[in-house]
Amino acid sequence: MSRLGSFMVSTPSIPSPPAALAGLSDALREWFAGNARDLPWRRTRDPYATLVSELMLQQTQVATVIPYFERWLRRFPDWTALAGAPEAEVLKHWEGLGYYARARNLHRAAQAVAARPDGKLPADWTVIRALPGVGDYTAGAVASFAFGLRAPLVDANVARVLARLMNLAEPVDAPAGLRALWAEAERLLPADGEIAREHNAALMELGAVLCRPGEPPCLLCPVRRWCAAYARGTQARRPVKRPRRRVVELTENCGWIRSGDRVLLEQSRGPRWKGLWRLPLLGRSPAAGQPPLATATYPFTHHRVTLRVFAARPPRALREGQAWMASDALAAAAMTSPHRRMMERLLQPGAPAPEA
């Protein structure tokens, strides 16, 4: 689930839906009451659990997040438990979700809240917004879902619904389109905070399960009578987005170095995977004609990375951040998902991985 940028402003020139707004929120919330999915974060109003779910859902599908969310709360049930945990353990429990800056920001947010005199997050949008890694969308989600405050929010699903309701021709990922979306989200929001909470959840659900990309099933939509795109037959062309970035191809050459039942690993220093264990990068290109032991590809933002692993000799001295790790300790180490999959593949019996 991707998140969009935010512009929390009011713009009087935003086009209105084709019919009067009266009844739109009522119809939306009535539909939600009978069709909402039973998601674990909807069963609580704990601001901590709400923030955990919102950060996990960034760039990640709901079905993937559910087991992570449940395991996370068993291990880190509140701000204090997470704040006191070592970063390596936090990253280990996040392993597989990717975009590890989210885990670090959540860890820092927990430390900030735990350090407050009462150890609690107040029902204050400004304080919530100031937490590490929290933007306008996430602040609005926590304020609305945990505290029942009247706060608009726009994520990718809401943006799609609003863009169709408005028949918005501006790209939703450009500044003008974002301003229009946030203004419309605020304009449609009921005045009562508790009703607005249900309205926001219903709007997100509608975008997730009915108002999908491409040709949505408009005849099933509870708000189609207010939808300008449906009235004009443009729903398949909304929302408009800017042209996609060209995918950049990258190659990553790593070494497979074993000694007995130990594997040589190193901790990443870059911003992408900082502190996570990975196979060591080769300091120079493989010898001409040397075939890789294994190859895999994985995506990263607008990149496609080809990971190639070559048999290599142990170094005379370990570099900073490198360590030999016994096979029985590998499972507990916080490791990048592509490198863990590669390592597990090469550790299989019969894998082409000669020991050095």
N, C-alpha and C positions, 0 to 999 in steps of 0.2 A: 504494500500500500504506500504509494508515494505521497509526499507532502508538497504543497506549493508554497511559494513566497507569500507575503502578506502585506497589505496596506490597509490599516484599520482607519478609514476615512469615510466621510459621508459625501456623496456626490449627487446633487439634486437632478442632474441631467440624465441619470441612468434610465433606460427605457423600462416601462412597466410591462408586466404580463398582459396578455390580450383581454383578460376579463378582470373584474374587481377582485381584489385580494381576499375579501371576506370569505372565510370558509376554507382557504387553502391549507392553513396549518391544522385546522380541525380534521379535514379529510386525510391529511398526511399522518396525523397521530392516530387516527382511527385505524388506518391501514397498518401502521406499525404495531398497534396493540394485538392484532391478530396474526401478524406475519414475522415478527422479530425473531431472529435467531437467538438461541440460548447460549450466550458467550460468557465465559467466567468473569470477565471484568465488568459485565453488566449486573452482576449479582452483588456488587459492593459499591459503597460510596467512600471508601478509604482513599484519600488523596494520593497516598504512596502507591497503592496498587494501580490507581488510575494512571499515574505518571509512568509506572513500569510498562503498562500495556501500551500506552501511546508511543513511547520511545521504541518498544519492540515492533510495533506495527509500521513504523517508518521503513519503507522500502521492502516490506516483508508481508507475505500473504497470511491471512487469518489462520488457515489450517496449520501452517508452520508454527505460528506464534503460540497457539494454545498450549501444547505440552511444555514449551519453554517457560511460559508465564506461570504455569502451575508448579513446575520444578523450582523456579526462581523464588516464589513466595514460600515454598517449604524451607528453602535454605536461608533466604533473606526476608523474613516476614515483615520487617518494618524498617524505618529510616535508620534506627540505631544499629540493627544487625548488619545492614549493608554498609553503613559508615565505618564500622569497625573491622570489616573484612579486608584482607590483603588484596591488592589489585590483581595479582596472579589468579587468585581464586575467583574473583569477579569475572575476569576474562574467560576462565575455564567454563564457567556456567553460561557464558554468552556464546561459546564456541558453536559455530554452525549458523548463527544468525547474520554474521558479516557486519560490515560497517561498525567496527569496534569502537569508534569514537562515541557512539551512543552509550555503550557500557561505561566508558570512562566518565562521560558527562553525568550519567545516572549515579555513579559512585560519588562524584563530586557534589551533585545535588543533595544526596543523602547526608553527606558530611556537613553541608551548609545548613540543612534543616536540623540535624542532630545537635549542631552547635548553638542553635537558638535557645534562649533561656527556658522555654517550655518544651523544646524538642519537637514542636509541631509546625506544620505549614499553615499559615493563616489563610482565611478566605479573602484574599486580596490579590486581584489580577496582577498588579504591579510587582508584588513580591514573587508571585509564581513566575512571571515573565523574566525576572532577574536570575532565575536558577540556571546553572550551566546547561547548555544544549536545548534550552526551551525557547521556541519562537512564538509568534502570535497565535498560530494554530494550536500548539500544545498547551499554551497558557489558557486559551479559551476552552479547550477540552477539559482540562483539570478544573477550571473555575466553574464550568457548566455541570459536568457529570459528577464531580465530587462535592461541590458546594452549592449547587443550584443557583449560581449567579447568572444574570442575563449577559451572556457573552457570545458574540457571533464566532463562527469558525468555518474555515474553508480548507478541506483537503481535496485530493484528486477526485474522490467520488462526489463530494458536494459541488465541486467546480463543474463537473459534467452535468449535474442536475440543474444548477443555476444557469449555466450557459445555454441549456436547452429551453428552460423557462423564459429566458430573456431573448432567445435567438441571437446570442451574442456573436458578432462577426469578428471581434478583436481576439487575437490569440490569448488564451487563458494563461500562458506562461510568459507573457510580456507585461510590462508595467501598467499600461492602460487597461488591459484585460483584468489583471489582478485587482486594480482599484475598483473596477466595475463589480467584480465578484464579491469583494468584501463589503462594498456599499449595499449590494442587494441582499447579502446574508444578514446584514444588520437590519435592513428595512423589513424583511419578512419575519424577523424574530418577534415572538409574542412578548408583551411587556412583563408578564409575570415570570420570574426566574425559574420556578419549578416547571411551568408549562414550556418555557424556552428550552429547558434541559431535555424534555421528551421530544420537542420539535427538532433539536439538533441531532439527537440519536436517530430519529426517523428519517431525516434528510440524508444522513450518512448511509443508513440501511437501504434506502431507496436506490442510491447510486451504486451500492455494492451488489444488490441482488436483482434489480429490475432495469434501472436506467444505465445499462451497460454500454461499453463502446460498440460502435457499428450500428446495426439495426436493432434497437431495443423493442421489447414487446409492449408497445404503447397502449394497446387496448386493455392491458392489465394495470396500467398506472393509475393510482388514485388521484393524481393532480394533472391529468392530461388536459382538462378543460382550461387550465391556467397556462398551458405550455405554448409559447409562441412558435417554437420550432415545430411542434406537432401540427399546429394550425397551418403552417406554411410548408410542411413536408420536408423540412431541412434537418430533422433530428439525426440522421446518419452522418451529416456533415458538421455536427456540433459535438463537442467543442472544437474550435480551431486551435491548432498548436503551431509553433514555429518549426521550420524544417529541422529534422534531426541532425545532430552532429555526425560527421563521418566517423566510423569505427576505426580506431587506431590499433594496428597490429604490433604486439610486443613479443619478444622472446626472452625467456628466463632460463638460464642454464645453471643447474644445481648439481652438487656432488652427492653420490651415495657412498658413504664411508662407514664401514663396520669393523669392529674389533670384538671378536667373540659374540656375545649377545648384546653388545652395546652399539648404538648408532650415534654418529656425530651430528648434533643439531646446533643451530645458532639462533639467537633472539634478534628479531627484526628491529631495526632502528628507525625506519622510515615512518611517516605519519599514518600510512595505510594500516600497518599491522604492528605498530610499536609495542614491544614487549612480548610478542607471541613467538613461540618456537617454530622453526622452519628448517628445511634442508639447507645446508650452507651454499651460498652463491659461489660459483667458480670465479676465481680471480682472473682467469684468462680463458680464451676460447678453447673448446675441446680440440684435441689433435685432429688433423685432417683425416677424414675417413672413419673416425671413431663413432660407432653407432650409439645412440642413447639406449639405456636400459629400458626406459619407458618414457612415453610422451602423453601429455594431456592438455586440454585447453580449458580456460575458465574466463568468465567475463568480469570486468571491473569498470564500473561507470560506463564511459564510452570507449573502453579498451577491450580487446580480446587478447588474452595472454596465452602463449604456448609455453608450457612448462616442460622442459627436457631435463632428464636426470641421467647423469653419466657416472660410471664407476670411477672412483678417484682414490688416491692414496691418502693415508692420514697425514696431516700436517706435522712438521717437526715441533711446532709449538702452537697451542691453541690461541686464536685471536680473542680479543675481548668480546664477551657475549657468547662464546662457543662453549659447549660442554658435551661430554659423553653421557648418554642416557641409556640406562638398562631397559631392556624390553618390557619388564614388569612395571616400569615407571612411566612409560609413554602414555598410557591411557589417562593418567592424572595430569599430564602437562597441558597447558593452554597452547594450542597449536592452530595455525591457519588451516582452514578446511581443505583447500586444494593440496597442501603439503601432507596433511594427515592421510587423505585418501591415497596419495602417491606412496607414502611410507607403508601403509597397510598393504597396498598392492605388492610392493617389493619384499615385504616380509612373509608373503604367502609361500608355503612349501613349493619348491620347484621354480620360484621366480628367478630370472636371470640376474642375480646380484652376487657376484664373486666377492668374497671377503678380501680385504686388503691385508 
